[in-house]
Amino acid sequence: MTDVHPLASSASAATALTPAPAAAPVPPEPLPDLLPVLGEVPAADLQDRLAGWLSDFTSLQEHLELLARADGLAGTLDALLDSGAALLGARRGLVVTLPPGPDRQPARPVGLGLDRATLGTLETVPIEHGPFAGLLGRPGPGGRLLIADLATDPAVGPRFREVAEQLGLGACYALPLSGGPEGPLGAAAWFYDEPGSPDERREHLVRRYCEFAAPLLARQLAADRAVRAAEALRRSLLPDHLPARADLKVAVRCVPAGLERAAGSDWYDAIALPDDTVGLTVGSVLGGGPGAGPGSGVGAAAAMGRVRAALRAYAVLEGEDPVSVLGDLELLLKTTEPTRSATAVYACVDPAERRIALAGAANCPPVLLTRYGANFVETSLSAPLGMLSCWEAPGVELTAERGDVLVLYTEGLARRFAPNLHAGQSALRRAAADAPRDVRIDPDRLCAHLLEQAGGGEPGVDDLVLLAVRFE
């Protein structure tokens, strides 16, 4: 009738549900409490009890090891639901978490054996009358919720009863996830297909499991909040809008890597300059001293914000000379960020005359997409900013035609096309040249097309930036 997790022991897997009217078996007491009376237990019974305790202990240990190996908050919640269902003999489950602070509104629930539509249906049940009723406040030490028959129990709200009938839920068992003095971290509920209740042995096991699981979940929740705050800060360091002009269409895609994996941080910008030109730039900040490498993304993101702000100032002061802009940025890096380097390309564009002046510092060469195809705008080979005693490279000037598209991008995009950087750049150029005409004339659709050709917009091991501008 119900699915049992393969790690559940044979002893604890017997009879997932006890029919509501029947008496439940007496659970085994913790081993230390029974030591004084073991001598009074017949040898055969003692052997059975010891085998049961060992089986329960082994099962609990295996489930806790699965939880400890879970990857991130999502993996922890999935493991908690899976193991709780196995220990209780249930088939479906639901867990919600609560943020810290005075306004503790539950996060979106995570389900086991529940598709998105079913989760949405359960979310329509008022929280005070649903499977978590009374568990998200300050339940007592033994707080739990057991509804042995969702169809007949008078404590079940009408909406919960209606949803339970619709989804085929017969019984519900829920526990709070203890979080200390601030109240619970959240609560988990498991559902049975038929009315009834778990026997006391199963209930004892799942209570012990949740007691051990709560501190692990607390650490994952804290880590997730820190990552989300850092990601929000990183997004705030990038432009919140692009220049709107009739003679120049601008589109961008930015896919940052997870901060726990990133070793650098990419930027992009499009700056409306005082002389009616537009400054365009993409780049990446790397390094950071002894802590550099994977996981140093937070520091790199903060440095990226400082570098991008400085580049904006230099662009306003001398934006028509890309070499001077990058030269000033290199001096700033050596002075204020001595353990970091940066790759960058900066272009000053005159939309009215369709003139482009640009310079690059170890960044991937831009691609100019014309009616004849797609070609690299070859910038001189140069070292990243901050790597040599003095950075210097000549600029490049060219004139575009109406309808041409200039594409700037960072290394992360090229490496999506191929493991080798040179091969990736070539594959990107071919993808731009082979794009359908209705895609090539729309910078936003071109960005989406190139990202799709590169494998999609999911975060990878490197940041990814793509900036496209079309001359009208």
C-alpha positions in Angstrom: 0.0 0.0 0.0 2.9 2.4 0.7 6.5 2.7 -0.5 9.3 2.0 1.9 12.8 3.5 1.5 15.4 0.8 0.7 17.4 1.9 3.7 14.6 1.3 6.2 15.4 -1.8 8.3 13.3 -4.9 8.1 12.2 -4.4 11.7 11.1 -0.8 11.3 9.5 -1.5 7.9 6.8 -3.7 9.3 3.3 -2.3 9.1 3.6 1.3 8.0 0.2 2.3 9.4 -1.8 1.0 12.3 -5.5 1.3 11.7 -6.8 4.2 13.8 -8.9 2.1 16.3 -6.3 -0.5 16.9 -3.8 -0.4 19.8 -0.2 0.5 18.8 2.7 -1.7 20.0 4.9 -0.3 22.8 8.1 1.3 21.5 11.5 0.2 22.7 12.9 2.4 25.4 16.4 3.9 24.9 19.0 1.3 25.8 20.6 3.1 28.8 17.2 3.3 30.6 16.7 -0.5 30.3 20.1 -1.5 31.7 19.0 -2.0 35.3 16.2 -4.4 34.3 17.9 -6.4 31.5 18.5 -9.2 34.0 14.7 -9.7 34.4 14.1 -10.1 30.6 14.1 -13.7 29.3 17.0 -14.4 27.0 14.9 -14.9 23.9 13.1 -11.6 24.4 16.3 -9.8 25.2 17.9 -11.0 22.0 14.9 -9.8 20.0 15.0 -6.4 21.7 18.7 -6.0 21.1 18.2 -6.9 17.5 15.4 -4.4 17.1 17.5 -1.6 18.8 20.5 -2.4 16.5 18.3 -2.4 13.4 16.7 0.9 14.4 20.1 2.4 15.2 21.6 1.3 11.9 18.7 2.6 9.9 18.8 6.0 11.7 22.5 6.2 11.2 22.3 5.5 7.5 19.6 8.1 7.0 21.6 10.7 8.9 24.6 10.0 6.7 22.5 10.6 3.6 21.4 13.9 5.1 25.0 14.9 6.0 26.1 14.2 2.4 23.2 16.3 0.9 24.3 19.1 -1.5 23.1 22.5 -0.4 19.7 23.6 1.0 17.6 21.9 -1.7 19.5 18.6 -1.3 19.1 18.8 2.5 15.3 19.4 2.3 14.9 16.5 -0.2 16.9 14.2 2.0 14.9 15.1 5.0 11.6 14.3 3.3 12.9 11.1 1.7 14.3 9.7 5.0 11.3 10.8 7.1 9.0 9.1 4.6 11.1 5.9 4.8 11.1 5.9 8.6 7.3 6.5 8.8 6.4 4.3 5.9 4.8 7.2 4.1 4.7 8.0 0.4 4.4 11.7 0.1 5.7 14.7 2.2 5.9 18.4 2.4 8.4 20.8 4.2 8.4 24.5 4.7 11.1 26.7 6.3 10.9 30.0 8.2 13.2 33.0 7.8 14.6 34.7 11.0 13.1 37.9 12.2 9.7 39.2 13.4 7.8 38.7 10.2 8.3 34.9 9.7 6.3 34.1 6.7 6.9 30.5 5.4 9.0 30.0 2.3 7.7 28.1 -0.7 7.1 24.5 0.3 9.2 21.6 -1.0 7.4 18.4 -1.8 8.1 14.7 -2.0 5.9 12.7 -4.5 4.0 16.0 -5.2 4.1 17.7 -8.6 4.0 21.4 -9.0 0.2 21.5 -9.5 -0.3 19.4 -6.3 2.0 21.7 -4.3 0.0 24.7 -5.6 -3.2 23.1 -4.4 -1.8 22.5 -0.9 -0.7 26.1 -0.8 -4.3 27.2 -1.0 -4.9 25.6 2.5 -4.7 28.3 5.2 -1.5 27.7 7.2 -3.4 27.6 10.5 -5.7 24.9 9.4 -3.3 22.8 7.1 -0.8 20.1 7.8 1.4 22.5 9.8 -1.3 23.9 12.1 0.2 24.9 15.4 3.8 23.8 14.4 5.2 27.1 13.0 4.6 29.1 16.2 6.2 27.9 19.4 5.1 24.3 19.9 6.0 22.6 23.1 8.9 20.2 23.5 6.7 17.2 22.4 4.8 19.1 19.8 3.6 17.2 16.7 0.5 17.0 14.6 -1.2 13.7 13.9 -4.4 13.5 11.9 -5.4 9.9 11.6 -8.3 10.5 9.3 -8.4 13.6 7.2 -11.9 12.9 6.1 -13.6 12.7 9.6 -11.4 14.5 12.1 -13.3 17.6 13.4 -10.0 19.5 13.8 -9.4 19.5 10.0 -10.5 22.7 8.3 -13.0 22.5 5.5 -10.4 23.6 2.8 -7.8 21.0 4.0 -10.5 18.3 4.0 -11.5 19.2 0.5 -7.9 19.2 -0.7 -7.1 15.9 1.0 -10.0 14.3 -0.7 -9.0 15.7 -4.1 -5.4 14.5 -3.7 -6.1 11.2 -2.1 -4.6 11.9 1.3 -5.9 9.7 4.1 -3.7 10.7 7.1 -1.1 13.3 8.1 1.8 13.2 10.5 3.8 16.4 11.0 6.7 17.6 13.2 8.3 21.0 13.9 12.0 21.4 13.1 13.5 22.9 16.2 15.4 26.1 15.8 16.2 27.2 19.4 14.9 30.3 21.2 13.7 32.1 18.0 11.2 29.3 17.3 11.2 26.5 14.8 13.2 26.5 11.6 10.1 25.2 9.9 8.0 22.0 9.8 7.8 18.7 7.9 4.6 16.8 7.2 4.2 13.3 5.7 1.0 11.9 4.2 -0.5 8.4 4.0 -2.9 7.3 1.4 -5.3 5.7 3.9 -6.6 6.7 7.4 -4.4 5.5 10.3 -1.3 6.4 12.2 2.3 5.3 12.4 3.1 2.9 15.2 5.1 4.3 18.1 8.3 2.7 17.1 8.2 4.6 13.7 7.2 7.8 15.5 10.1 7.4 17.9 12.6 7.0 15.0 11.4 10.0 13.0 11.4 12.2 16.1 15.0 11.3 16.8 15.9 11.8 13.1 14.3 15.3 13.1 16.2 16.2 16.3 19.5 15.4 14.6 18.4 16.9 11.3 17.5 20.3 12.7 21.0 21.6 13.3 22.2 20.5 9.9 19.2 22.3 8.3 19.9 25.4 10.4 23.4 25.6 9.0 22.2 25.1 5.4 19.6 27.8 5.8 22.2 30.3 7.2 24.5 29.5 4.3 21.7 29.9 1.8 20.8 33.3 3.2 24.4 34.4 3.0 24.7 33.3 -0.6 21.4 35.0 -1.6 22.5 38.3 0.1 25.8 38.2 -1.7 24.1 37.4 -5.0 21.7 40.4 -4.5 24.7 42.6 -3.8 26.5 41.4 -6.9 23.4 42.1 -9.1 23.2 45.6 -7.6 26.8 46.3 -8.7 25.7 46.0 -12.4 23.7 48.5 -14.4 19.9 48.5 -13.8 19.2 49.9 -17.2 20.8 50.4 -20.6 20.8 53.6 -22.8 17.7 54.0 -24.9 18.4 55.6 -28.3 16.7 55.6 -31.6 20.0 55.0 -33.5 21.4 52.3 -31.3 19.8 49.2 -29.9 21.5 47.5 -26.9 20.9 44.1 -25.4 22.7 42.1 -22.7 22.9 38.7 -21.0 24.7 38.1 -17.7 24.8 34.7 -16.1 26.9 34.8 -13.0 28.5 31.6 -11.6 27.6 30.5 -8.1 29.7 32.5 -5.6 30.8 29.2 -4.0 32.5 28.2 -7.2 33.4 31.5 -8.9 37.1 32.6 -8.9 36.3 36.0 -10.5 33.5 38.4 -11.4 32.5 39.8 -14.8 31.0 43.1 -15.5 29.3 44.9 -18.4 28.2 48.5 -18.9 26.8 50.9 -21.5 27.3 54.5 -20.7 25.7 57.5 -22.3 28.6 60.0 -22.5 28.3 63.9 -22.5 29.4 64.2 -26.2 26.5 62.1 -27.3 28.6 59.0 -27.8 28.2 55.7 -25.9 30.8 53.8 -24.0 30.5 50.0 -24.1 32.5 47.7 -21.9 32.8 44.1 -20.7 35.4 42.6 -18.5 36.4 40.4 -15.6 38.2 40.9 -12.3 40.5 38.0 -11.2 42.9 37.3 -8.3 42.7 38.2 -4.7 45.9 37.1 -3.0 46.2 33.9 -0.8 42.4 33.3 -0.9 42.2 33.4 -4.7 40.6 30.6 -6.6 37.2 28.8 -6.5 35.0 30.2 -3.7 36.6 33.7 -3.7 33.8 35.1 -5.8 32.4 37.4 -3.0 35.7 39.3 -2.8 36.0 39.4 -6.6 32.4 40.7 -6.9 33.2 43.6 -4.6 36.3 44.4 -6.5 34.4 44.2 -9.7 32.0 46.9 -8.4 34.9 49.2 -7.6 36.6 48.7 -10.9 33.4 49.2 -12.9 32.6 52.4 -11.0 36.2 53.7 -11.8 35.9 52.8 -15.4 32.6 54.8 -15.6 34.4 57.8 -14.3 37.3 57.5 -16.7 34.9 57.0 -19.6 33.1 60.2 -18.8 36.4 62.1 -18.5 38.2 60.7 -21.6 35.8 58.2 -23.2 36.7 59.0 -26.8 40.2 57.5 -26.1 39.8 53.8 -25.2 43.5 53.3 -24.6 43.6 56.1 -22.1 40.5 54.7 -20.3 42.1 51.3 -19.9 45.5 52.8 -19.0 43.9 54.7 -16.2 42.1 51.6 -15.0 45.3 49.7 -15.0 47.0 52.3 -12.9 44.1 52.2 -10.4 44.3 48.4 -10.2 48.0 48.5 -9.4 47.5 51.2 -6.8 44.3 50.0 -5.0 44.0 46.3 -6.0 47.6 45.1 -6.1 46.6 41.4 -5.8 44.1 41.5 -8.6 44.1 41.7 -12.4 41.4 42.3 -14.9 40.7 41.6 -18.6 38.6 44.2 -20.3 37.5 45.7 -23.6 36.2 49.2 -23.9 34.6 50.7 -27.0 33.5 54.3 -27.6 30.7 54.3 -30.2 29.4 57.3 -32.1 25.9 56.1 -33.2 25.3 59.0 -35.6 28.5 58.4 -37.6 28.6 54.7 -36.7 32.2 55.0 -35.7 33.8 52.6 -33.3 37.0 53.2 -31.3 38.1 50.4 -29.0 40.9 48.8 -27.1 41.3 45.5 -25.3 43.3 44.0 -22.5 43.5 40.2 -22.8 39.8 40.1 -23.4 38.2 37.9 -26.1 38.1 39.8 -29.4 34.7 41.4 -30.3 32.7 40.1 -33.2 31.2 42.5 -35.8 28.2 41.0 -37.5 27.5 42.4 -41.0 25.4 41.5 -44.0 28.5 39.7 -45.3 29.0 37.5 -42.2 30.7 37.7 -38.9 34.3 38.7 -38.3 36.5 39.3 -35.2 37.6 42.9 -34.5 41.2 42.0 -33.8 42.6 43.9 -30.9 46.3 43.7 -30.3 47.5 40.9 -28.0 48.1 42.4 -24.6 48.4 41.3 -21.0 45.6 41.7 -18.5 45.5 44.9 -16.6 47.6 44.9 -13.5 50.0 42.1 -14.6 52.9 44.1 -16.1 54.8 47.1 -14.8 53.1 49.2 -17.5 50.2 48.2 -19.7 50.1 49.5 -23.2 48.3 48.5 -26.4 47.2 50.3 -29.5 43.5 51.0 -30.1 41.4 50.0 -33.1 39.1 52.3 -35.1 36.5 51.2 -37.7 33.2 52.3 -39.2 30.1 50.2 -39.2 27.2 50.2 -41.6 23.6 50.6 -40.8 22.3 47.2 -39.5 25.7 46.0 -38.3 25.9 44.4 -34.8 28.9 44.6 -32.5 29.1 41.8 -30.0 31.3 42.0 -26.8 31.6 39.0 -24.5 33.7 37.5 -21.8 35.7 34.3 -21.7 32.9 32.5 -19.8 30.7 32.5 -23.0 33.5 31.3 -25.3 34.3 28.4 -23.0 30.6 27.4 -23.1 31.1 26.7 -26.9 34.3 24.6 -26.5 36.7 23.7 -23.7 39.5 25.4 -25.6 39.3 29.2 -25.6 40.4 29.7 -29.2 38.0 27.0 -30.5 35.2 28.5 -28.4 35.7 31.9 -29.9 35.6 30.5 -33.4 32.5 28.5 -32.6 30.8 31.7 -31.2 31.7 33.6 -34.4 30.2 30.9 -36.6 27.0 30.7 -34.5 26.6 34.5 -34.9 27.2 34.2 -38.7 24.8 31.3 -39.1 22.0 33.0 -37.1 18.7 33.5 -39.1 18.3 37.0 -40.5 15.3 37.8 -38.2 17.6 37.0 -35.2 20.6 38.9 -36.5 18.7 42.1 -36.8 17.4 42.0 -33.2 20.2 42.3 -30.6 18.0 40.8 -27.8 17.1 37.8 -29.9 20.7 37.4 -31.0 21.9 37.3 -27.4 19.3 34.7 -26.6 20.3 32.7 -29.7 24.0 32.7 -28.9 23.3 31.8 -25.3 21.2 28.9 -26.5 23.9 27.7 -28.9 26.3 27.8 -26.0 24.3 25.4 -24.0 21.7 27.5 -22.2 21.6 30.1 -19.4 22.2 27.9 -16.4 25.0 29.1 -14.1 28.4 27.4 -14.8 31.8 27.5 -13.3 32.6 30.9 -14.9 30.6 34.1 -15.1 29.2 34.9 -18.5 28.6 38.3 -20.1 27.3 39.0 -23.6 26.6 42.6 -24.9 25.2 43.3 -28.4 24.6 46.7 -30.0 23.0 47.2 -33.4 23.4 50.4 -35.5 20.1 51.7 -36.8 
